[in-house]
Amino acid sequence: MKGESGGGKSTSTYGRIYAVVRRVPRGKVATYGQVAVLAGMRGHARQVGYALHSLPRGSLVPWHRVMNAKGEISLRKSAGGDLTQRILLEQEGIAFDLRGRVSLEKFGWRARTGSEIRTGASRARSN
């Protein structure tokens, strides 16, 4: 899809991020930091946010499955984005507590190693 690989230098970086996010199964969530580590970018959780923000409307990358380390939806500049994310997650069976948090213990994705993702060894498995 146009725009899903970023541009220039960030193409491979954004592509790695999107590849990891595509692996997050329905009904599970990952954190920005977790995605960064699995994409080989430890310490660059913010870069994951930038990559997901750059996705075009209607993208097939399940951006809504990525949350902050507290299990909260990160605020967005665009109005309603956080509500959209919450609705999409609730449609997948993910529950929020009264503070608007998701239990990462219950709904957090237990990913395979980064090398398995890059080689495709974990494609047949899901969490």
N, C-alpha and C positions, 0 to 999 in steps of 0.2 A: 504494500500500500504506500502511496506517495507520502513522504514526510515521516515515515516510521523508522527511517534509518538515520535521521538527522542530516547534517551536511558537513562536507569537508572532513577535518580531523575527527570530529565527534561521531562520524558514521559508524566506525567499528565499536566505539564506546557505547553509543546508544543501542546499537545492534545487540551487544552483549547483555545490556540491561533488559531490553525487550525479550530476549531469548529466555532469561531467567524468569521474568514476570509471566511469560506464557506458560511456564511450568507450574505455577501456583495453581493447585486444583480448586475446582468449584467447592465452596464451603470452607475454605481455608484462607488465611491471610498471612502475609509476610511483612516484615518491617523494611524500611528504607535501608537500614544498615545491613540487614540480612541479604537483601538483593545486591547491595554493593559488594559484599564479601564474595558472594557466589559468582558475581560478574568479574571477579579479580580486581576489585577496586576498593579494598579495605580502607575505611576511613573517609569514604566519599559518598555518604548517604545523601547529602544535599544534591550531588550530581544526578542521583536516581530521580529525585524530585524534579529537577530541571528536564530530564529526559521524558518523564511521564507528562509533564506540563506541555511539552512540545508535540505530543501526539495529536493528530487531527481528529476532529469530531467523527464519531462512527468507527474509530479504530477497533480492530479485533484484539488488541493487546488488553488483557483484563486489568487495567490500571487501578480499578477500584479495590483490588485485593491487596494493595500496599498501604500500610498505615505507619504511624510513628511508633517509637519504641515503648510508649505507654499504652498502646492499643487504642489510640485515639485517631480520629480523622484529622489530618492537618488542615488548617484553615487555608482557603484559597482566595485569590483576588476576585475571581468572578463570583457573582452572587448565585447561590443555590448549588454550587459544586459539591459542597459537603453533604447537603441533603440528598443529592443524586447518588453519591457514593454510599451513603447509609442505606438508601432504598435498595440499591443493587446488592449490597451485602445481605440485607435482611431477606431478599428474595432467594438467596442461596442458603438460607438457614442460619446465618450468623446472628447471634444475639448480642445486644448491647445492654450494659447495666444502666442504672439510674444516672450515672455520671457521663454516659455516652461513650463508655469504653468497651472494648472487646477483650475477652479473656484470651490472652496469647497462649496460655497453658492449654486451654480447650480447643481454640480455633487456629492456633499458630501452625504454620506449615513446617514440617520436619523434613527439610530438603536433603537430598543426597549430596555428595561432595561436588564441588565445582568441576572436577575432572570428569565425573560421570555425566554431568549436564553437557559439557563441551563435546564429549564423545557420543552422546546419545544413549549411553548404557542404561539410563534410568527411564527411558521412554515407555517401556512396558509396565513400569511400576507407578503407582500413585499413592499418595498419603491420604 
